[in-house]
Amino acid sequence: MAKMKQARSAAWLIAPAMIVLTVVIGYPIVRAVWLSFQADKGLDPTTGLFTDGGFAGFDNYLYWLTQRCMSPDGTVGTCPPGTLATDFWPALRITLFFTVVTVTLETILGMVMALIMSKEFRGRALVRAAVLIPWAIPTAVTAKLWQFLFAPRGIINELFGLNISWTTDPWAARAAVILADVWKTTPFMALLILAGLQMIPKGTYEAARVDGASAWQQFTRITLPLVKPALMVAVLFRTLDALRMYDLPVIMISASSNSPTAVISQLVVEDMRQNNFNSASALSTLIFLLIFFVAFVMIRFLGADVSGQRGTEKNRRRWRRPGRKGAAVAGAGVGITGAAVASEVASS
């Protein structure tokens, strides 16, 4: 009876937050999915008036996935060149390319920065504050800053004696966007990884040094396993954020769907500007499904323990096993719990 009363009280406490989330997040998602199955309003050739498209089934999805368009006479065929649908697969490849490259670089650099900031040295607080400055700058300001640096006669070309068209050459433009994104978002990765590093007991490293472990062995056998929960949460958050990248390539390079750095989010905005709200809803739904799939894979198969429960349960099983001895093992068990707590704090 007491448990039922406690559960009822908890339900009443979280009910306002759940209602707000349903209105702010749930309704737009449901509305976008419903609109994605509706045809956009078209111009009736006989009356010259705009007519309600009605139910369109999967036509809007096929428009993006197979570049299937309907001609004015009602026949269905391949979309002509210049149609937004023809830019879908190139934009998807560019988006995935940006995601893989930026997240990989940010993870490596973020780990290095976190390892440096976790050491005890004079001025550590100043270094931590300075590292977070790029992350605190708004993305629009960052984009304009790097656009100025990569101008045809900007600082980069003048300083290194280059003559690279950073905003028009395809690979140069992509490299510029990647560099700007890595500069801005690496501190975010470093901050989450640092939270996991600080939960690792110092006694674990002391025991490893007594046993003769090298610095590389300490990193691979102690640091990486114990910081993995926080590291995977950081990678998950950054991956989902990179998949919906929009403002950085738009402001730095171009808002056109023909841009060498055009991502799928740009196609949504461009389609809405052409008053094709239902097909834009279909593309938004596809982006949502892509992000959901990536999040599911990372949480289910790659060990991104967002809740922290998996690491806690693994730690309990470790302590139940007989024959475990040594200060290093005991410290590892505590470290796993701490890293799981750090990941839970980071995800909240």
Disulfide bonds with the S-S distance in Angstrom:
Cys69-Cys79 1.75
